[in-house]
């Protein structure tokens, strides 16, 4: 059973809209969560880290964490075509030792 | 500051050949990781090294070996390449604790 789950998409949003990407995790003891962006043919790039319940904002990106619901989300405001990519959610799980557990990613398409 | 550097970037092998993928980091990472990524499969952990001098198997270790030569370098070896090992290989490093992973640019490996 995959410990970090994401909808594979594709999620299509019009340019300028808010894109909402969701992730759930099974290990209630997980403490650290990360969002990576991966363009086609490129390596994953860290865009957000979140460690405590609530929202964390960085420019057009907001990460949200709800540990009680075991839910992490990424909001992208004013979506641009350049945001079109696959977004990977990752968690540092207590049973994972020094490893991060990655979801399989959600493909986002921002349409003109 | 180069971050995580992988060599080579591309390689074509014949079935049965051997080769070593190199990874070096200059980011004070204690832990290092090797992943493969295939279409629709997400990132799959091959091997990792929690600290210098230690290595552990990940999800898909068969057909691979690793060496943590020193803190900076973590290599992945294919002793007898098989077409099923055609993939994109990513090396990543992580400082430890609740820190994220940082990825290299990847090696695109084709085995004929």
Interface residues (C-beta under 8 A of the other chain):
Chain A: X31 X32 X34 X42 X43 X44 X45 X46 X49 X51 X88 X90 X92 X97 X98 X99 X100 X102 X103 X104 X105
Chain B: X31 X33 X40 X41 X42 X43 X45 X48 X50 X51 X56 X58 X90 X94 X96 X98 X99 X100 X101 X102 X103 X104 X105 X106
